[in-house]
Amino acid sequence: MPLFARHEIVHLRSSHRMARKTLQDESEPSLQRCLRAKELQMTPGDGVTQWDARAYLSDESAERFYLFGKGLTAVLRLLRVSHRVEVMAATARDLLGDIDFDPAELHAKYLHERDKRIRPDGNEQYVEITDRFASFGDDPWADASFEREPLTDHVDVVIVGGGFGGLLAAAHLREIGVKRIRLIDAAGDVGGTWYWNRYPGAACDVQSYIYLPLLEELGAMPQHKYSFAPEIMEHSRRIARHFDLYDDACFQTGVTSMEWDDGESRWTVFTDRNDEMTANIVVLATGPLNRPKLPGIAGITSFEGHMFHTSRWDYDYTGGDTYGGLIGLSDKRVAIIGTGATAVQCVPHLADSAKELFVFQRTPSSVDVRDNAPTDTDWFESLEPGWQKRYMENFTALVSGYDEPEDLVGDGWTEIFRGLTGIAAKDASRRLGRRLDPREKEEMMELLDYRKMNGVRNRVQTTVVNPSTAAALQPWYRQFCKRPCFHDSYLPAFNSSNVTLVDTDGQGVERITPNGVVVNGVEHEVDCIVFSTGFEYGTSYTRRAGFDVTGRNGETLSEHWADGVRTFHGMHAHGFPNMAFIGFVQTATTVNIPHALAEQSAHFAHVVAESRARGASVIEATPQSEQEWLTEIERTAVRARKFYEECTPGYYNNEGHVTDGTGFAAGMYGAGPIKFFDLLARWRDEGGLSGLQLR
């Protein structure tokens, strides 16, 4: 349990006397006992009275209740266990020694910043890019004149999605001897996310040596420590060429539906080009990062200037390319709405080129040092065979909290986790004279997270000259509530005279007018609006994929998952034979996404190879295995759910509505990637393909 589930802050806008009386009158017996025991103390802070309830209340059920009185707004966050009050097992000083911050104040600040950003409409605040918004999803890179005849042929495997998930699935299937593999993608080429993300400054945020898959197999060396989008796109093409995936590929083609034929034991795949092709196996590797997410801001369609989404960057309007040089903006006033990872990369280029740049911010990103550099050729050529797998595994172990003896990657990600685990835990054990128990480890990680984020905030203060701008750019949340960013030019961009940060104090843009963007009643006139609002997540799988699947007995996937996703190992679903999911459907997420995709792809190729060796042509999860995996997912999700409940809203936690069961982190295997990969490996080693029906 987090330390401050037992050390909760209640914000009270009232007098001490009224607050105490209201709480005594309306709280439950356990809290009254805390009051009588004088365990509830009042301390002033930042103009808001704080009550520090030093009560250990339990992690079995979380209960929030709201106490209202005249002139009083009190929100008490309380975790209850057997109405007992316990003294904390170890104080912050016991765990870390002297600290230069107040954990209670930071925790209260984080909750306050979270609460003012939570909206009742959650994901519904975004609009689907259909009808009048359909143009935001148009492909600016594809050949608009492309035509071809409908296909009615048969292939061994259809893979929907040409990103790293689809490419890795195809590569591993090719390695076990599968001949006809067809990639289908609505995009005009392979690349997935990197086909769409061609905005200025686009680059990977994990070292390219572990991010770009199959480097050894292809004999490729990245040009930089962090590869830019054009190189990542070219590497995707290199994989497709190496495994002969272009021969049967169908690009600029959207799947509209799939139907299982039980008599023929195969799938029929229908597309928007009137295809009715068949396949023995289908793999859904559609990924979450391809469908633009657009905020439903009032008046968005009234704007008379130019608008586009960062994943469909309009270089015809801006000029330049992914390396910058946006000369078309030299006389333009530009607004960018959104300050996530994409904005962190493209804002410096907009600042360099635009006449004026207005950056509209709801929640600031955590931005640390990046320190990109060209690849050291001598070092790269000295790496021994098998190096990439070792580096991937070492990185994933470190960023999963494991204490590895060596940090092979040595980047900003591993630095974060080395600071949260390992040496710090050993020092705390020495102070206590014993090993830390699991609860104390979580408490220590929370405290170390506060310390790390203080460093991130201090970097803002020392980089950004204007004090009010610097204050607004400081992130107030736990480090992994949002994906941490690393960049060396983003914060300095706000020192430019042509750049204005428009902070919305967590409320977002008020409205858009024909001439500009309104925040707090002030209109900022602009010529162009760039939406840096990410990709759609938190909606149903079939909506994001763009089609539904009809399995055995006519049941659709959306019907099968009407009450929530159900799979076996995140890859197989009962009633949908010879179909696999590659991506993040009840699997374990990782910082380095291609590593997870590689593990899943290799696992599925093993299943296919084993079933073939046994003379089977149909693979299907049993109802029992599906239910058992769902139970395991729910069991392991508890810890992550508690963390994300206290996070500022974002796509990780379904815009703050964690209990809805959607969002990037929902339904994941909560024990982490290392245990998930080990679980799959043990299952393969057992050799029985338990949980699957073969026929």
Long-range contacts (C-beta under 8 A, 24 or more apart in sequence): 1-58, 1-59, 1-79, 1-439, 1-442, 1-642, 2-442, 2-443, 2-446, 2-642, 2-643, 2-646, 3-88, 3-92, 3-103, 3-442, 3-443, 3-446, 3-447, 4-103, 4-104, 4-107, 4-446, 5-57, 5-59, 5-77, 5-79, 5-642, 6-54, 6-55, 6-56, 6-57, 6-79, 6-86, 6-88, 7-52, 7-53, 7-54, 7-88, 7-103, 7-104, 7-107, 8-53, 8-55, 8-76, 8-77, 8-78, 9-50, 9-51, 9-52, 9-53, 9-77, 9-104, 9-107, 9-108, 9-111, 10-50, 10-51, 10-53, 10-74, 10-75, 10-76, 10-77, 11-48, 11-49, 11-50, 11-73, 11-74, 11-75, 11-108, 11-112, 12-48, 12-49, 12-50, 12-51, 12-72, 12-73, 12-74, 13-48, 13-49, 13-71, 13-72, 13-73, 14-49, 14-69, 14-71, 14-72, 14-73, 14-74, 15-49, 16-42, 16-49, 18-69, 18-71, 18-72, 19-49, 19-51, 19-72, 19-74, 22-67, 22-69, 22-72, 22-74, 23-51, 23-67, 23-74, 23-76, 26-67, 26-69, 27-67, 27-76, 29-83, 30-55, 30-57, 30-80, 30-83, 30-84, 30-85, 31-55, 31-76, 31-78, 33-83, 33-85, 34-85, 37-85, 39-85, 45-105, 45-108, 46-105, 50-104, 50-105, 50-108, 52-104, 53-78, 54-85, 54-87, 54-88, 55-85, 55-86, 56-81, 56-84, 56-85, 56-86, 56-87, 56-88, 57-81, 58-82, 58-84, 59-642, 62-642, 62-645, 75-115, 77-111, 89-437, 89-439, 89-440, 89-443, 90-428, 90-432, 90-436, 90-440, 90-443, 92-447, 94-428, 94-431, 94-432, 95-428, 95-431, 95-432, 95-436, 95-440, 95-443, 95-444, 95-447, 96-424, 96-427, 96-428, 96-444, 96-447, 96-448, 96-451, 97-427, 97-431, 99-447, 99-451, 101-450, 101-451, 101-454, 103-446, 103-447, 103-450, 106-450, 109-476, 110-476, 110-477, 110-478, 110-646, 110-648, 111-646, 113-476, 113-477, 113-506, 113-648, 114-477, 114-646, 114-647, 114-648, 114-649, 114-656, 116-505, 116-506, 116-507, 117-362, 117-363, 117-506, 117-507, 117-648, 117-649, 117-656, 118-649, 118-655, 118-656, 118-657, 119-649, 119-655, 119-656, 122-538, 122-654, 122-655, 122-656, 122-657, 122-660, 123-538, 123-539, 123-654, 123-655, 123-657, 123-662, 124-296, 125-295, 125-296, 125-508, 125-655, 126-293, 126-294, 126-295, 126-296, 126-533, 126-536, 127-294, 127-295, 127-296, 127-300, 128-536, 128-543, 129-291, 129-292, 129-294, 132-301, 133-294, 136-292, 136-294, 136-307, 136-308, 136-309, 136-312, 136-531, 137-291, 137-292, 137-312, 138-312, 139-186, 139-187, 139-188, 139-252, 139-312, 140-312, 140-313, 140-314, 140-315, 140-316, 141-187, 141-188, 141-189, 141-195, 141-198, 142-187, 142-188, 142-251, 142-252, 143-188, 143-252, 146-188, 146-252, 148-273, 150-273, 150-274, 150-275, 150-276, 151-250, 151-273, 151-275, 151-276, 151-277, 152-275, 152-276, 152-277, 153-277, 153-278, 154-180, 154-266, 154-277, 154-278, 154-279, 155-180, 155-181, 155-182, 155-248, 155-277, 155-278, 155-279, 156-180, 156-181, 156-279, 156-280, 156-281, 157-181, 157-182, 157-279, 157-280, 157-281, 157-282, 157-283, 158-182, 158-184, 158-267, 158-269, 158-277, 158-279, 158-281, 158-282, 158-283, 159-183, 159-184, 159-282, 159-283, 159-285, 160-184, 160-185, 160-255, 160-282, 160-283, 160-284, 160-285, 160-286, 160-545, 161-185, 161-192, 161-283, 161-284, 161-285, 161-286, 161-287, 161-582, 162-187, 162-189, 162-190, 162-191, 162-192, 162-195, 162-236, 162-240, 162-249, 162-251, 163-190, 163-191, 163-192, 163-193, 163-194, 163-195, 163-236, 163-285, 163-287, 163-289, 163-290, 164-192, 164-213, 164-236, 164-593, 164-594, 164-597, 165-192, 165-285, 165-287, 165-582, 165-583, 165-597, 165-600, 165-601, 166-190, 166-192, 166-283, 166-285, 166-582, 167-213, 167-236, 167-239, 167-240, 167-243, 167-245, 168-213, 168-214, 168-582, 168-594, 168-597, 168-598, 168-601, 169-283, 169-285, 169-580, 169-582, 169-600, 169-601, 169-604, 169-605, 170-243, 170-245, 171-214, 171-217, 171-239, 171-242, 171-243, 171-601, 172-601, 172-602, 172-604, 172-605, 173-604, 173-605, 173-608, 174-243, 174-244, 174-245, 175-605, 176-605, 176-608, 176-609, 176-612, 178-608, 180-248, 181-245, 181-248, 182-248, 182-249, 182-250, 182-277, 182-279, 183-240, 183-245, 183-248, 183-249, 183-250, 183-251, 184-249, 184-250, 184-253, 184-255, 184-269, 184-271, 185-249, 185-250, 185-251, 185-253, 186-252, 186-253, 186-254, 186-546, 187-251, 187-252, 187-290, 188-251, 188-252, 189-233, 189-236, 189-237, 189-251, 190-236, 190-237, 190-239, 190-240, 190-245, 190-249, 191-232, 191-233, 191-236, 191-237, 192-236, 192-287, 192-289, 192-290, 193-287, 193-289, 193-290, 194-229, 194-232, 194-233, 194-236, 195-233, 195-236, 196-289, 196-290, 196-311, 196-312, 197-229, 197-289, 197-310, 197-311, 197-342, 198-229, 198-230, 198-233, 198-313, 198-322, 199-229, 199-310, 199-311, 199-313, 199-322, 199-342, 199-345, 199-346, 200-313, 200-318, 200-320, 200-321, 200-322, 200-323, 200-324, 200-326, 200-345, 200-346, 200-349, 200-350, 201-228, 201-322, 201-324, 201-345, 201-346, 201-348, 201-349, 202-228, 202-229, 202-322, 202-342, 202-345, 202-346, 203-227, 203-228, 203-229, 203-232, 203-345, 203-372, 204-232, 205-341, 205-483, 205-485, 205-486, 206-395, 206-411, 206-413, 206-591, 206-592, 207-395, 207-409, 207-411, 208-232, 208-375, 209-375, 209-380, 209-388, 209-391, 209-409, 210-388, 210-391, 210-392, 210-395, 210-409, 210-592, 210-594, 210-595, 211-592, 211-594, 212-594, 213-239, 213-594, 213-597, 213-598, 214-239, 214-242, 215-388, 216-385, 216-386, 216-387, 216-388, 217-242, 218-242, 221-375, 221-377, 221-380, 222-375, 223-374, 223-375, 224-372, 224-373, 224-374, 224-375, 225-371, 225-372, 225-373, 225-374, 225-375, 225-411, 226-370, 226-372, 228-322, 228-323, 229-322, 230-322, 250-275, 254-546, 254-547, 255-545, 255-546, 255-547, 256-546, 256-547, 257-547, 257-548, 257-549, 257-550, 258-282, 258-547, 258-549, 258-550, 259-549, 259-550, 260-550, 260-551, 260-552, 260-576, 260-577, 260-578, 260-579, 262-552, 262-577, 265-577, 265-578, 265-617, 265-618, 266-578, 267-578, 267-579, 280-578, 280-617, 281-578, 281-579, 281-580, 281-608, 282-578, 282-579, 282-580, 283-579, 283-580, 283-581, 283-582, 283-604, 284-545, 284-549, 284-579, 284-580, 284-581, 284-582, 284-583, 285-581, 285-582, 285-583, 285-597, 286-544, 286-545, 286-546, 286-583, 287-583, 288-535, 288-536, 288-537, 288-544, 288-583, 288-584, 288-664, 289-535, 290-535, 291-535, 291-536, 291-544, 291-546, 292-531, 292-533, 292-535, 292-536, 293-533, 293-534, 293-535, 293-536, 293-537, 294-531, 294-533, 295-337, 295-508, 295-509, 295-531, 295-533, 297-337, 297-508, 297-509, 297-511, 297-512, 298-510, 298-511, 298-512, 299-511, 299-512, 299-513, 300-512, 302-512, 302-513, 302-514, 303-512, 303-513, 303-514, 303-515, 303-516, 303-529, 304-514, 304-515, 305-515, 305-526, 305-527, 305-528, 305-529, 306-527, 306-528, 306-529, 307-528, 307-529, 307-530, 307-531, 308-530, 308-531, 309-530, 309-531, 309-532, 309-533, 310-338, 310-342, 310-343, 310-346, 310-530, 310-531, 310-532, 311-342, 311-535, 317-528, 318-353, 319-353, 320-349, 320-353, 324-349, 324-352, 324-353, 325-353, 326-350, 326-352, 326-353, 326-354, 327-353, 329-353, 329-354, 329-355, 329-528, 330-354, 330-355, 331-355, 332-356, 332-527, 332-528, 333-358, 333-525, 333-526, 333-527, 333-528, 334-358, 334-526, 334-527, 334-528, 334-529, 334-530, 335-360, 335-516, 335-517, 335-524, 335-526, 335-528, 335-529, 335-530, 336-360, 336-529, 336-530, 336-531, 336-532, 337-509, 337-517, 337-529, 337-530, 337-531, 337-532, 337-533, 338-362, 338-531, 338-532, 338-533, 338-534, 339-363, 339-364, 339-365, 339-532, 340-365, 340-482, 340-483, 340-485, 340-532, 340-533, 340-534, 341-365, 341-483, 341-485, 342-532, 342-534, 343-532, 344-485, 344-487, 344-490, 345-487, 345-490, 346-530, 346-532, 347-490, 347-493, 347-499, 348-487, 348-489, 348-490, 348-492, 348-493, 350-530, 351-493, 351-496, 351-498, 351-499, 354-498, 355-498, 356-498, 356-499, 356-500, 356-526, 357-496, 357-498, 357-499, 357-500, 358-500, 358-502, 358-517, 358-524, 358-526, 359-494, 359-499, 359-500, 359-501, 359-502, 360-502, 360-504, 360-509, 360-517, 360-519, 361-472, 361-473, 361-501, 361-502, 361-503, 361-504, 362-504, 362-506, 362-507, 362-508, 363-475, 363-477, 363-482, 363-506, 363-648, 363-649, 363-650, 364-472, 364-473, 364-474, 364-475, 365-475, 365-482, 365-484, 365-485, 366-453, 366-456, 366-475, 366-477, 366-479, 366-482, 366-484, 366-485, 367-456, 367-459, 367-460, 367-485, 367-486, 367-487, 367-490, 367-491, 368-412, 368-456, 368-459, 368-484, 368-485, 368-486, 369-412, 369-459, 369-486, 369-488, 370-412, 370-486, 370-487, 370-488, 371-412, 371-488, 372-488, 392-592, 392-595, 392-598, 393-595, 395-591, 395-592, 395-595, 396-590, 396-591, 396-592, 396-595, 396-673, 396-674, 397-674, 399-590, 399-591, 399-592, 400-590, 400-672, 400-673, 400-674, 401-445, 401-672, 402-674, 412-484, 412-486, 413-484, 413-591, 416-452, 416-479, 416-484, 419-448, 419-451, 419-452, 420-445, 420-448, 420-449, 420-452, 421-445, 424-448, 446-478, 449-478, 449-479, 452-479, 453-477, 453-478, 453-479, 459-491, 460-491, 463-491, 463-492, 463-495, 464-491, 464-492, 464-494, 464-495, 465-495, 466-494, 466-495, 469-494, 469-501, 472-501, 472-503, 473-501, 476-648, 477-647, 477-648, 478-643, 478-646, 478-647, 480-643, 481-644, 481-647, 481-648, 481-650, 481-652, 481-653, 482-647, 482-648, 482-650, 482-652, 483-652, 500-524, 534-651, 537-651, 537-663, 537-664, 538-651, 538-654, 538-655, 538-660, 538-662, 538-663, 538-664, 539-662, 541-565, 541-585, 549-576, 549-579, 551-575, 551-576, 551-577, 551-579, 552-576, 552-577, 564-630, 564-661, 564-667, 565-667, 566-626, 566-627, 566-629, 566-630, 567-621, 567-626, 567-629, 567-630, 568-621, 568-622, 568-625, 568-626, 568-629, 568-691, 568-692, 569-603, 569-629, 569-680, 569-683, 569-691, 570-600, 570-629, 570-669, 571-600, 571-603, 571-604, 571-607, 572-619, 572-620, 572-621, 572-626, 572-692, 573-621, 573-626, 574-620, 574-621, 574-622, 574-623, 574-625, 574-626, 575-620, 576-620, 577-618, 577-619, 577-620, 578-618, 578-619, 578-620, 580-604, 580-607, 584-664, 584-668, 585-667, 586-629, 586-630, 586-633, 586-667, 586-668, 586-669, 587-668, 587-669, 587-676, 588-668, 588-669, 588-671, 588-672, 588-673, 588-675, 588-676, 588-677, 589-664, 589-665, 589-668, 589-673, 590-673, 595-673, 596-673, 599-673, 599-677, 599-680, 603-680, 603-684, 606-684, 607-689, 607-692, 610-687, 610-689, 611-689, 611-692, 611-694, 614-694, 616-694, 616-695, 617-695, 618-693, 618-694, 618-695, 619-692, 619-693, 619-694, 620-692, 620-693, 621-691, 621-692, 621-693, 622-691, 622-692, 622-693, 624-691, 625-690, 625-691, 625-692, 628-691, 629-691, 632-669, 633-667, 633-668, 633-669, 633-670, 635-670, 636-669, 636-670, 636-671, 637-666, 637-667, 637-668, 637-670, 638-670, 639-670, 640-665, 640-668, 640-670, 641-670
